[in-house]
Amino acid sequence: MIQTPGGTWQRRFGDSLMGSLSTPKVMLERGEGCQVWDVDGKRYLDFLAGIAVNALGHAHPALVSAISEQAAKLVHVSNYFATEPQLALAERLKRITGAGDRGRVYFGNSGAEANEAAFKLARLNSDGGRRTRILALTNSFHGRTMGALALTGKAALREPFLPMVEGVEHIDSTIDALEYAMGDDVAALIVEPIKGEAGVLDLPHGYLELARELTEEHGALLILDEIQTGVGRTGSWFTFQQFDIVPDAITVAKGIAGGVPIGALVTFGDASDLFEAGQHGSTFGGNPLATAAADAVLAEIERSGLVLNALVRGDQIRAAVESMESPLVDEVRGRGLLIGIGLTQPVAAEVSARCLEAGLIVNAPNDSSIRIAPPLVVGDAEVDEFTAIFSTVLKGLS
Ligand SMILES: *Cc1c(COP(=O)(O)O)cnc(C)c1O
């Protein structure tokens, strides 16, 4: 542990950072590609990528130069002015989402803010006050701000902060629950195509297609939270593109700017007409620094074929984990490079701690799930290294 004038860094953390964060085990200093180094010089293979954020890995030259070049021109101008990076990114998002000419983009600064905008979009679909209900799923995660928290389907996260914003109902992630809950008084249904924070849980077969059918029939918006599943991670630009549906809106954040904070709401078709001038905004939202970073990340994903890489490497990792034939592995979930490993025993925290000790970063979103979300640039050598460490850790525990 590094000694500093203020004591160990862990004591400094506890003494100065808000108690809402627990003290980390490791302090990181730098990174390169899929590797990071801590302050003691120990190297780690990063198979979490800041929770599906560092799409290009660490210190990628395309991101480094986009940030530094833009920082030397303009970092911020306010929404009284337009900038080229903001327009270029919005246009690119319309293209890669397939929203096309009828698409519109709102920029905020985080996933939660993208979902706040989606929440307001849902309220605007009220049909003169007749649509009062917003449906979300139990066990879902949509962020920590009050609106996003109201959408989040984990009672333990909401409870200390009651009362919640009104009008949200949480339903089970089943076809039956969806059919039962849907009606003409529903303004929107918000769904993660794969529930990342819940442990990378897939939706039931046919769920998204039925959700599209029912929301359309009843005039409700279908809003997909693609904050964790988007930006190439699951093997297509956005996960909904692997299904035969077009949503009314998606929210995007995490991987889009490779770690620079930004979030976006992208609307499709008539949902693009709901907001009027002055109804929503953010001081930092759409600033030239963050939008230039995001545009560079998306351009690099496209140039280097990283969406396909996510698919190929994801299959490789999945096959490697399955071939370990560990009695601890119950199932392998998710798509592309968003992978959940369901364990047969509640030892996920121990698995993740032993991996960290052995120089591999993964995480345990709950007692019995391991989440793997490496940078989209991950290659053969890294998959091999992951396989070696992870299988050793599983053997040590079974
Ligand atoms: C991370 C996440 C959020 C919240 O994003 P923040 O940037 O932390 O506010 C919302 N929805 C999903 C699905 C997420 O994974």
The ligand as a Gaussian input file, in Angstrom:
#p B3LYP/6-31G(d) Opt

LIG

0 1
 C      -25.405000       2.287000     -15.989000
 C      -26.834000       2.244000     -16.365000
 C      -27.687000       3.343000     -16.150000
 C      -27.238000       4.588000     -15.430000
 O      -26.212000       5.243000     -16.062000
 P      -25.363000       6.354000     -15.232000
 O      -24.426000       6.904000     -16.252000
 O      -24.683000       5.619000     -14.128000
 O      -26.319000       7.360000     -14.715000
 C      -28.985000       3.248000     -16.588000
 N      -29.434000       2.148000     -17.215000
 C      -28.644000       1.078000     -17.441000
 C      -29.194000      -0.098000     -18.146000
 C      -27.326000       1.086000     -17.011000
 O      -26.549000       0.014000     -17.206000

